[in-house]
Amino acid sequence: MTLVERNATYTACPMSNAVIVGLREMDQQRFAYEAVRADGITVVPLSATAVDAQARTVALSDGTRVGYDRLILAPGIDIRWDAVPGYDEAASLQMPHAWEAGEQTLLLREQLRAMPDGGLVVISAPAGPSRCPPGPYERASLIAHYLKTHKPRSKLILLDSKDAFPRQRLFLDAWRERYPGLIEWVPLSRGGEVVSVEPATRTLVTDFDRYRAAVANVIAPQKAGRIAAVAGIADRSLWCPIDPVTFESKLQPNIHVIGDAALTGAMPKSAVGANATAISCAAAVAALLAGRKPQPATLSATCSSLVAPNAAILIPGSYRPQGAEFAQVPGSGDASSKDSLLAEAVLETEHPDSWFRKLTAEVFG
């Protein structure tokens, strides 16, 4: 088995919102591949530049080619630089998206630290599909906590291209209780969609208003990562349609797609969900290579989002193949005693950092 990965270390997006506000350090987000190698997997530190689905080969950045029987791709996401007029890679240095962990995370953190007390923070949230649907609202919560603690005369405006978001009632209740008057949420129906940006002045423009920010976090629309287009596995939606049992591409045979790039129906693009797709895909590929028929699996994509250092919202959900996509298991996401703001005692075992440590330990040792 061979893993092609251009980066010597993996920098995790989950929990990076906590890095932005100083609750975690970036070193806690970085993981090396020694344990992966120790498991007998060959790690090739190069970029994949092309995929020949007919010849079943992957071209690497050094000019070599690697053959495969089954290819599993985890393209991740790319930012759609053409989606918001004025927002391109150069603009992201003034108005970071911080939706890919690393330098963008640190840039947004430094901008917040440098902002004077009384400054305006503006976040724009995209329409779906996108990576981590509750992520913008967790980020707004944690930045609000940072402002309340360090810059109490400041304010945060969340411009939203949607009228609804996951566990909206719980987030809004938490904001009213913990950050009264500090967060203003502007939904689509009230002019929340950002139609253009002006990076030189950090101005976000909607159909109804202009918002000049001291710190502007533009979470732009996204698409499947570059290798998806190169491999011919992305459709007109710019994402990757798959068979929900095997994760095999519907556009190219013998290529399987896991993680955020895959179109998975009702199952959100979350870290827990991505890990679940990887495990299920591995089982399906093993079955196919052994000549067996893969069996459909029910996947859990439950996760929790911080609204303060000691408070999180649990977002449950189980999903199973139904037709050409995943459907939510009835009752798995219903409001219940679990689907609430987790108490401090529960956070000792269900804090987002707990599942993050468990997940990364399973993958990286």
C-alpha positions, -999 to +999 in steps of 0.1 A: +000+000+000+013+035-009+003+069+004+011+099-018+013+130+004+032+161-005+033+176+030+058+162+055+033+169+083-005+170+083-020+203+097-055+196+110-085+219+105-106+205+133-099+225+165-082+252+145-109+277+155-095+274+190-060+282+177-074+314+162-084+327+196-054+314+215-070+284+233-046+260+214-012+263+198-006+254+162+019+227+172-011+207+186-026+207+151+004+192+133+011+154+129+039+135+112+037+102+093+062+081+112+035+058+127+019+054+092+053+042+079+057+019+109+025+002+099+042-009+066+027+018+044+050+034+019+048+072+022+058+091-010+064+128-002+054+142-036+024+157-053+001+138-076-001+157-108-022+135-130-044+104-130-048+080-159-080+061-151-076+038-181-040+029-175-046+029-137-015+051-130-009+082-109+018+107-122+040+123-095+057+156-094+091+141-100+079+126-133+075+090-121+042+070-122+027+047-097+003+020-108-028+009-088-055-017-087-078+006-067-071+043-061-085+061-030-084+099-034-089+124-005-089+156-025-101+178+004-113+213-006-101+242-026-114+278-023-135+290-053-115+321-060-140+331-088-171+329-066-170+363-048-160+393-070-128+408-055-118+378-035-087+360-048-056+346-033-040+380-029-072+392-011-070+363+013-038+379+027-059+409+038-092+390+044-082+355+054-106+326+050-087+303+074-107+274+061-075+255+053-054+252+084-019+266+086-007+301+076-043+313+071-052+302+107-022+321+121-029+352+099-064+355+113-052+350+148-026+378+144-051+402+129-074+397+159-046+403+183-035+435+165-071+449+162-077+478+186-104+474+212-136+487+196-128+472+162-154+455+141-150+418+131-170+406+101-173+369+092-190+358+060-205+323+058-210+306+025-240+286+011-235+248+011-221+224+003-190+234+023-165+219+048-178+217+083-213+234+082-213+244+119-177+257+117-185+294+110-208+295+140-183+279+163-158+304+150-181+333+157-187+319+192-150+316+200-141+350+185-169+365+206-155+349+237-121+364+228-136+398+223-156+397+255-124+387+274-098+409+257-115+436+236-150+442+252-158+473+232-156+453+199-184+437+180-188+408+156-212+407+126-218+373+109-230+377+073-247+345+062-256+332+027-282+310+044-313+314+064-307+284+086-277+265+099-271+233+121-284+236+156-293+272+150-316+276+180-288+263+204-262+286+189-285+317+190-295+309+226-259+305+236-250+338+220-278+357+237-268+342+271-231+345+268-224+374+244-254+397+246-251+426+221-218+413+209-228+390+179-251+402+152-262+374+128-275+387+094-292+358+074-297+356+037-333+370+039-320+401+056-292+408+032-265+385+046-251+373+013-217+389+004-218+398-033-183+414-035-153+424-014-129+453-014-097+440+001-078+473+003-103+486+029-115+452+042-150+460+030-177+434+025-206+444+002-241+429+002-272+439-018-283+462+011-252+474+029-214+478+031-194+466+061-159+480+066-142+457+091-110+459+112-108+421+107-126+404+079-129+366+077-142+357+043-152+320+043-156+317+006-175+291-014-156+259-019-151+229-043-134+196-043-096+199-043-076+202-075-068+165-080-105+158-083-107+178-116-074+164-127-087+128-122-121+135-138-141+126-107-158+160-101-191+168-119-207+201-127-214+207-090-175+208-086-178+179-061-174+142-065-205+119-069-199+084-054-215+051-047-224+054-010-216+017-004-182+015-020-173+052-023-163+044-059-166+074-082-196+075-105-174+091-132-143+069-132-140+032-124-116+019-097-113+053-081-128+059-047-133+092-030-134+100+007-136+130+029-149+165+022-147+162-016-173+134-018-210+141-024-226+123+006-261+135+006-274+143+040-241+135+058-222+167+065-186+173+055-172+169+090-140+155+104-158+127+121-177+120+089-146+120+068-130+095+092-161+073+090-160+074+052-123+064+052-129+034+074-160+023+054-142+028+021-112+007+033-135-022+041-152-019+008-120-019-012-107-048+008-138-067-001-136-058-038-099-069-039-109-102-023-137-107-048-165-102-022-195-079-024-191-049-001-219-045+025-236-011+032-227+004+065-243+030+088-219+058+096-218+081+125-209+117+119-217+131+154-195+159+166-196+189+189-189+226+184-174+249+210-194+280+219-170+289+248-139+272+262-161+252+287-193+248+266-201+229+234-231+220+213-234+183+204-245+177+169-256+140+165-262+121+133-261+086+118-263+080+081-268+050+058-268+044+021-302+051+005-303+050-033-275+071-047-265+089-015-265+089+023-297+096+042-300+103+079-312+075+101-346+085+114-343+098+150-305+100+150-305+138+149-336+145+169-336+170+198-329+152+230-311+155+263-279+148+243-287+174+217-280+204+239-254+226+254-231+201+271-227+206+308-191+210+322-192+175+337-200+160+304-174+180+286-147+162+306-153+132+283-172+147+253-152+179+248-143+184+211-106+181+221-114+145+234-126+132+201-099+151+183-072+134+204-089+100+198-093+105+161-057+117+155-043+089+177-060+063+156-046+078+124-012+091+133-004+069+164 
